[in-house]
Amino acid sequence: MKSSTDRLLALAMLVVGFACFAKLYLALGGEPPATTRAGIFGAAGVLSVLAGFLFLAGLLPAAARHDPSAPLFGRDAEVAPAGRPTLRRIALAVPVLALLVIVADQPGPWRSSDGEAAAPTEPKEVAVVPAQPAEPVPAQAPQPATPAQESVARPPAEPVAAPARPTPLTEVPPDLARAPPAQPSTQQASPAPTEPAQRTALAPPPPPETVAPPPPAPPAEPTAPEGHRDAVVWLAVSADGHEIMSASTDRMIKLWDIDGKRLIRDLGAHKDMARTALFMPDGKTALTAGDDGEIVLRQLSDGAVLHVFSSGLNGGVNKLAITSDGKRAVSGHNTMGKVIVWDIEKGSALHVMAGHFWPVSAVAVSPDGTRALTASIDGELKLWDIVAGRELRSWHGHDRGAYGAVFTADGHHAVTGSGDCTIKLWDLDSFKEVRRFDGHSETVYALALSADGKRLASGSLDGTARLWNMDTGAEIAEFDPGTGPIYAVAFAADGTLLTGGIDRTIRDWPAAGGDGVVLFAGAPE
């Protein structure tokens, strides 16, 4: 039967043995035992564990055992020597030596900081290799924006195009195609030749790199605290040509003095983005509309609200037009493509006309005030009798949504602009296309006719505004402020072109073409 002393000795030896193995594992870091230090720890660990197991199994007899014939207690009790005391002492010495090895291995004045024995180091000669001058990297020319990138600059809250006609996928430009992965080399790189150790002189410094100076930064756009804080989406010029009214996605309606180049006043704000602002024929009031579904009659002198026409469940008012006498207004709405005719004098709706299956995106009223032309985001065009409140004709005019519409002075023709990048002149008697104006590369969002009806202005999401000859369809001038999509165009009294866009500014462009000027700057960002 093993004594409790043997069990304690066996436990102590096992602990010491495993400590040696742990120290050995940390010292090697997974490498094979190739050092004397590792061998010492390995041997000590093996011997300690072996001795522990021997003690635990009782294979090493005790140094002395009681004689069975001798009394266990009392004065006559004696201990009879037995076993192999020399072998037992050697076994007991193994863990003691192992502990001494572990203690000696700890950092101290006899060891360096990395655990290895300190040894004097000899100076080594370092060959200095001259640095090779870096080759200048040629500047890369800017890549043109891809259609996917250009499509990010969409008109504010523009309705999503109808899914009835899927658009084909755009090809990936060759310069954006993913390059094939590099193949691993089958040849090993040859070692770089080294300079002789005797060469100690420093090489001359490499010549400085030639770096092209960066291009000058474009001049900062002017700002004004009274300006719009978001995109300008509508412009209207008063009958006398002295004032401009603007609507913005910042919800504000503003009245500007063209001659004095100043803000006259803020006429008020919609609960959601403002879409349209029209001067009434009386010259004293204005009619504004927005995504909040409200059409508001305002007083120009102080912006006071005179009446609010609510479209209710018909949704936001995307576009609004009035008759030349100011007695009726026609609005196009988001929900279910409703078109509503309003009696301005009575302050109520005359007709709620259904026909479009998608949100209405353009509205125009004929010069005689009896008909209206509307367009929706699926490219469908409709002609309405707004007196009787009925549809006269419907036809598919564009491959994509139409966002601009205007009647000509004779009332028998109309012009529409579209997301298919085209502008079309229509004969409203035969409902056939008469002429096409091609040139824009993105959605045509706004249209305006000059007072004499000879020039057509267009604003597009491609960031340009253009002037067209109505008789020939030829482009007269192109204006590009370089600031992004243009959402609003209007002719000033002197024939110059006014534009508003995503840059929050209102610009004035010469009638014959050339550089424009910022008439009213946007607010600081």
C-alpha positions in Angstrom: 0.0 0.0 0.0 1.5 3.3 -1.0 1.9 5.9 1.7 0.6 9.5 1.5 4.2 10.7 1.4 4.7 8.8 -1.9 1.6 10.3 -3.3 2.8 13.9 -2.4 6.2 13.2 -3.9 4.7 11.8 -7.1 2.4 14.8 -7.4 5.4 17.2 -6.9 7.5 15.4 -9.5 4.6 15.4 -12.1 4.1 19.2 -11.5 7.8 19.8 -12.0 7.9 17.6 -15.1 5.0 19.4 -16.8 6.5 22.7 -15.9 9.7 21.7 -17.7 7.6 20.7 -20.8 5.7 24.0 -20.7 9.0 25.9 -20.5 10.3 23.8 -23.4 7.2 24.6 -25.5 7.5 28.3 -24.9 11.2 28.3 -25.7 10.9 26.3 -28.9 7.8 28.1 -30.3 7.0 25.0 -32.3 10.5 24.5 -33.7 12.4 21.2 -33.4 14.7 21.0 -30.3 18.0 22.1 -31.9 19.5 23.9 -28.9 21.2 22.7 -25.7 18.7 24.7 -23.7 15.8 22.8 -25.2 17.5 19.5 -24.6 18.1 20.2 -20.9 14.4 21.1 -20.4 13.3 18.1 -22.3 15.5 15.7 -20.3 14.5 17.2 -17.0 10.8 17.0 -17.9 11.0 13.4 -19.0 12.9 12.3 -15.9 10.6 14.2 -13.5 7.4 12.8 -15.1 8.9 9.3 -15.1 9.9 9.5 -11.5 6.5 10.8 -10.6 4.8 7.9 -12.3 7.2 5.5 -10.6 6.4 6.9 -7.2 2.7 6.9 -8.0 2.8 3.3 -9.1 4.9 2.2 -6.0 7.7 0.8 -8.2 10.2 2.7 -6.1 10.1 1.1 -2.6 10.1 3.2 0.4 13.4 3.9 2.3 12.0 2.1 5.4 9.0 -0.1 6.3 7.6 -1.3 9.6 8.6 -4.8 10.6 5.3 -6.7 10.8 6.6 -8.5 14.0 7.4 -5.3 15.8 4.8 -3.3 17.8 3.4 -0.3 16.0 3.2 1.9 19.1 5.1 2.3 22.3 8.7 2.4 23.4 9.5 -0.9 21.8 8.3 0.2 18.4 11.2 0.2 15.9 11.7 0.9 12.2 13.4 -1.8 10.1 15.5 -0.5 7.2 14.3 -1.9 3.9 14.2 -0.9 0.1 16.7 0.8 -2.1 17.5 4.1 -0.5 20.2 5.1 -3.1 17.8 4.8 -6.0 15.1 6.7 -4.1 17.5 9.6 -3.3 18.5 9.8 -7.0 14.8 9.9 -8.0 14.2 12.6 -5.4 17.1 14.7 -6.8 15.6 14.8 -10.3 12.8 17.4 -9.6 15.2 19.4 -7.5 17.7 19.7 -10.4 14.8 20.5 -12.8 13.7 23.4 -10.5 17.3 24.7 -10.4 17.4 24.7 -14.2 14.1 26.6 -14.4 15.3 29.2 -11.9 18.7 29.5 -13.7 16.8 30.1 -17.0 15.0 33.3 -15.7 16.3 36.7 -16.9 19.2 38.1 -14.9 22.5 39.7 -15.2 23.9 36.4 -16.7 21.3 36.5 -19.6 20.4 38.9 -22.4 16.9 40.3 -22.8 15.9 37.7 -25.4 16.7 34.8 -23.0 19.9 33.7 -24.7 23.3 33.9 -23.0 25.0 37.2 -23.5 27.9 37.1 -25.9 30.2 39.8 -27.2 29.2 40.9 -30.7 31.5 41.7 -33.4 31.0 44.7 -35.7 29.7 43.7 -39.1 30.5 45.5 -42.3 27.5 46.8 -44.2 27.7 47.3 -47.9 26.0 50.6 -48.9 24.1 50.1 -52.2 23.2 53.3 -54.1 19.5 54.0 -54.3 17.9 53.8 -57.7 16.0 57.0 -58.8 12.3 56.4 -58.9 10.8 56.6 -62.3 8.2 59.3 -62.6 4.6 58.0 -62.8 2.8 59.5 -65.8 -0.4 61.2 -64.9 -3.5 59.4 -66.0 -6.1 61.2 -67.9 -9.5 61.4 -66.2 -11.9 58.7 -67.4 -15.3 59.7 -68.6 -18.2 59.1 -66.2 -20.0 55.9 -66.8 -23.8 55.8 -67.3 -24.1 54.2 -63.9 -22.3 57.2 -62.4 -24.2 59.8 -64.3 -27.5 58.2 -63.3 -26.8 59.2 -59.7 -27.6 62.9 -60.5 -31.3 62.5 -60.8 -33.9 65.3 -60.5 -35.1 65.9 -57.0 -37.7 63.3 -56.0 -38.1 62.3 -59.7 -40.6 59.4 -60.0 -39.1 56.1 -60.9 -39.5 55.2 -64.5 -42.2 52.8 -65.4 -41.1 49.2 -65.4 -43.2 48.5 -68.5 -40.2 48.7 -70.9 -37.1 47.2 -69.4 -34.0 49.1 -70.4 -31.1 47.0 -71.8 -28.1 46.6 -69.7 -25.3 49.0 -70.4 -22.0 47.6 -71.6 -19.1 47.9 -69.2 -16.6 50.3 -70.8 -13.3 48.6 -71.8 -11.3 50.7 -69.4 -13.4 49.6 -66.5 -13.3 45.9 -67.3 -11.7 43.8 -64.6 -8.1 42.8 -65.5 -7.3 39.1 -65.3 -5.5 38.0 -62.2 -1.7 37.9 -62.4 -0.3 34.4 -63.0 2.3 33.2 -60.5 5.8 33.1 -61.8 7.4 29.7 -62.3 10.9 31.0 -62.0 12.5 32.0 -58.8 13.8 35.5 -58.6 17.6 35.5 -58.7 19.2 37.2 -55.6 20.2 40.8 -56.1 24.0 41.2 -56.6 25.7 42.6 -53.5 28.5 45.2 -53.5 31.9 44.2 -52.1 32.2 44.6 -48.4 35.3 46.9 -48.9 33.0 49.6 -50.4 32.2 52.0 -47.6 31.8 55.3 -49.4 28.2 56.6 -49.5 26.6 56.9 -52.9 25.5 60.3 -54.1 21.8 61.0 -53.4 19.3 60.2 -56.2 18.0 63.1 -58.2 14.7 64.6 -57.1 11.5 63.2 -58.7 9.9 65.3 -61.3 6.2 65.8 -60.3 3.8 67.7 -62.5 2.2 70.6 -60.6 -1.5 69.9 -59.7 -4.1 71.7 -61.9 -5.5 74.8 -60.4 -8.6 74.3 -58.4 -11.8 75.6 -60.0 -13.0 78.9 -58.5 -15.4 78.6 -55.7 -19.1 79.3 -56.5 -20.4 82.5 -55.0 -22.9 82.1 -52.2 -25.5 84.4 -50.5 -27.2 83.8 -47.2 -30.6 84.6 -48.7 -30.2 82.1 -51.5 -31.9 78.7 -51.9 -30.4 75.9 -49.8 -31.2 73.2 -52.3 -31.9 72.6 -56.0 -33.9 75.2 -57.9 -36.6 73.3 -59.8 -38.8 76.1 -61.2 -38.4 79.6 -62.6 -41.1 82.0 -63.7 -40.7 85.6 -65.0 -43.4 88.3 -64.2 -45.3 89.8 -67.1 -43.4 93.1 -66.8 -40.1 91.2 -66.8 -38.8 92.8 -63.6 -39.3 89.9 -61.2 -38.4 86.2 -61.0 -40.2 83.7 -58.8 -38.4 80.4 -57.9 -39.3 77.2 -56.3 -36.8 74.8 -54.6 -36.6 71.4 -53.0 -35.7 73.4 -49.8 -39.6 74.0 -49.8 -39.1 77.7 -50.2 -40.8 80.1 -52.7 -38.7 83.2 -53.3 -39.3 86.5 -55.2 -36.3 88.2 -56.8 -35.7 91.7 -58.3 -33.9 91.2 -61.6 -33.0 94.9 -62.1 -31.7 95.3 -58.5 -30.3 91.8 -58.3 -31.6 91.2 -54.8 -34.1 89.1 -53.0 -37.4 90.9 -52.5 -38.9 88.4 -50.0 -39.6 84.8 -49.2 -43.2 84.2 -50.2 -43.6 81.2 -48.0 -42.8 77.5 -47.7 -44.5 74.3 -48.5 -44.6 71.4 -46.0 -42.6 69.3 -48.6 -40.5 70.3 -51.6 -41.9 73.0 -53.7 -42.5 72.2 -57.4 -44.2 75.0 -59.2 -44.6 78.8 -58.8 -46.7 80.8 -61.2 -47.5 84.5 -61.5 -51.2 85.1 -61.8 -52.4 87.5 -64.5 -53.5 90.1 -62.0 -49.8 90.7 -61.1 -50.7 90.7 -57.4 -50.9 87.1 -56.6 -49.0 83.8 -57.2 -50.1 80.2 -57.3 -47.6 77.6 -55.9 -47.7 73.9 -55.5 -45.6 71.2 -54.0 -45.2 67.6 -52.9 -47.3 68.2 -49.8 -50.4 68.0 -52.1 -51.3 71.7 -51.6 -51.9 74.4 -54.2 -51.5 77.8 -52.4 -52.8 81.2 -53.6 -50.4 83.8 -52.2 -50.2 87.5 -52.1 -47.0 88.9 -53.7 -46.8 92.0 -51.5 -46.2 90.1 -48.3 -46.6 86.3 -49.0 -49.9 86.1 -47.2 -51.9 82.9 -47.9 -55.2 83.7 -49.5 -56.5 80.2 -50.2 -55.2 76.6 -50.0 -56.5 73.9 -52.5 -55.8 70.5 -51.1 -55.5 67.5 -53.4 -56.3 65.1 -50.5 -55.7 61.5 -51.4 -54.5 62.3 -54.9 -51.0 62.9 -53.7 -48.3 65.5 -54.3 -48.6 68.1 -57.1 -45.8 67.3 -59.6 -46.7 70.1 -62.1 -49.2 72.9 -62.3 -50.4 75.2 -65.1 -53.0 78.0 -65.3 -55.1 79.4 -68.1 -54.2 82.8 -69.6 -57.2 84.5 -67.8 -56.2 83.0 -64.4 -59.6 81.5 -63.8 -58.6 77.8 -63.9 -55.6 75.7 -63.0 -54.7 72.2 -64.0 -52.5 70.0 -61.7 -50.9 66.6 -62.3 -50.5 64.3 -59.3 -48.5 61.4 -58.0 -51.2 59.1 -56.9 -52.8 57.0 -59.7 -51.9 59.7 -62.3 -54.9 61.9 -61.5 -55.4 65.3 -63.4 -57.4 67.9 -61.5 -59.0 71.0 -63.0 -59.5 73.8 -60.3 -61.8 76.8 -60.3 -59.6 79.5 -58.8 -62.4 82.0 -58.2 -64.6 79.5 -56.4 -61.7 77.8 -54.6 -62.8 74.3 -55.5 -62.1 71.4 -57.9 -64.1 71.3 -61.1 -63.0 67.9 -62.5 -60.9 65.0 -61.2 -59.8 63.1 -64.3 -58.4 59.6 -64.3 -56.5 58.1 -67.3 -52.8 58.0 -66.6 -51.6 54.8 -64.9 -48.4 56.3 -63.7 -47.6 59.7 -61.9 -48.1 62.7 -64.1 -44.8 64.5 -64.8 -45.7 67.3 -67.2 -48.7 69.7 -67.6 -49.4 72.4 -70.2 -52.5 74.5 -70.9 -53.5 75.7 -74.4 -53.4 79.5 -75.1 -57.3 79.6 -75.3 -57.6 77.8 -72.0 -59.8 75.0 -73.2 -57.4 72.1 -73.4 -54.5 70.6 -71.4 -51.7 68.4 -72.4 -50.3 66.0 -69.8 -47.6 63.4 -69.7 -46.6 60.6 -67.4 -43.5 58.8 -66.4 -44.3 55.9 -68.8 -44.1 58.2 -71.8 -47.8 58.4 -72.5 -49.3 61.8 -73.6 -52.9 62.8 -73.2 -54.9 65.7 -74.5 -57.9 66.8 -72.3 -60.9 69.0 -72.6 -60.7 70.9 -69.3 -64.1 72.6 -69.8 -66.0 69.3 -70.1 -63.5 67.3 -68.0 -62.9 64.5 -70.5 -60.0 62.9 -72.4 -59.7 63.8 -76.1 -56.8 61.7 -77.2 -54.0 59.5 -75.8 -50.8 58.3 -77.5 -47.4 56.9 -76.6 -45.1 59.8 -77.4 -41.8 58.8 -75.8 -39.9 55.7 -74.9 -39.4 57.1 -71.4 -41.2 59.6 -69.1 -41.9 63.1 -70.4 -40.9 65.8 -67.9 -41.5 69.0 -69.9 -44.4 70.2 -72.1 -45.4 73.5 -73.6 -48.0 74.7 -76.2 -47.1 76.8 -79.1 -48.8 80.1 -79.7 -51.2 78.7 -82.3 -52.6 76.1 -79.9 -52.3 73.4 -82.6 -48.8 72.2 -81.7 -47.0 71.2 -78.5 -43.5 70.4 -77.6 -42.5 67.6 -75.1 -39.1 66.6 -73.6 -38.3 63.2 -72.3 -36.1 60.7 -70.5 -35.2 59.2 -73.9 -33.1 62.4 -74.4 -35.3 63.7 -77.2 -37.5 66.8 -77.7 -40.5 66.4 -80.0 -42.8 68.8 -81.7 -46.3 67.4 -82.1 -49.2 68.3 -84.4 -52.2 68.1 -82.1 -54.6 67.9 -85.1 -53.1 64.7 -86.5 -51.2 63.7 -83.4 -48.1 63.0 -85.4 -44.5 64.0 -84.7 -43.5 67.0 -86.8 -39.9 67.6 -85.7 -37.3 66.2 -83.4 -34.6 68.1 -81.5 -31.6 65.9 -80.8 -28.5 66.8 -78.7 -29.1 66.1 -75.0 -27.5 63.0 -73.5 -29.7 62.7 -70.5 -33.4 63.4 -69.5 -34.8 66.6 -70.8 -36.4 68.0 -67.6 -37.7 71.5 -68.5 -38.9 73.4 -71.6 -39.7 77.1 -72.3 -40.7 79.0 -75.4 -39.5 82.6 -76.2 -42.1 85.3 -76.4 -41.9 85.4 -80.2 -42.2 81.5 -80.4 -39.1 81.2 -82.5 -36.7 79.8 -79.9 -37.1 76.8 -77.6 -35.1 76.5 -74.4 -34.4 73.1 -72.7 -32.7 72.1 -69.5 -31.4 68.6 -68.9 -30.0 66.2 -66.4 -26.8 66.1 -68.5 -25.9 69.5 -66.9 -26.6 71.7 -70.0 -29.2 74.1 -71.2 -29.7 74.5 -75.0 -31.4 76.9 -77.3 -33.1 75.5 -80.4 -34.5 77.0 -83.6 -38.2 76.1 -83.7 -38.5 76.3 -87.5 -35.5 74.0 -88.3 -34.8 72.1 -85.1 -31.2 73.2 -85.2 -29.3 73.9 -82.0 -28.5 77.6 -81.6 -26.4 77.5 -78.4 -25.3 75.2 -75.6 -24.7 76.5 -72.0 -22.8 74.4 -69.5 -22.1 75.8 -66.1 -20.3 72.6 -65.1 -22.2 72.2 -61.9 -24.6 69.4 -62.6 -28.3 68.8 -63.7 -30.4 71.8 -64.8 -34.0 71.6 -63.6 -35.5 74.9 -64.7 -35.4 77.3 -67.7 -37.2 80.5 -68.5 -36.7 83.5 -70.8 -36.1 86.9 -69.4 -37.8 90.0 -70.9 -34.6 90.9 -72.8 -34.4 87.4 -74.4 -31.6 86.0 -72.3 -32.0 82.6 -70.8 -32.4 82.0 -67.1 -31.5 78.6 -65.6 -31.8 76.9 -62.2 -30.4 73.6 -61.1 -28.8 71.4 -58.5 -26.1 74.0 -57.7 -28.9 76.2 -56.0 -28.1 79.2 -58.2 -30.0 81.2 -60.8 -27.9 82.0 -63.8 -28.3 84.4 -66.8 -27.1 83.3 -70.2 -26.7 85.5 -73.3 -29.2 84.9 -76.1 -26.5 84.3 -78.7 -24.5 81.9 -76.6 -21.4 82.4 -74.4 -20.6 82.4 -70.7 -23.3 83.0 -68.2 -23.3 84.9 -64.9 -24.7 84.0 -61.5 -27.7 86.2 -61.1 -28.7 85.0 -57.6 -26.3 82.7 -55.7 -27.3 79.8 -53.5 -26.9 79.7 -49.8 -23.7 78.4 -48.3 -23.7 74.6 -47.7 
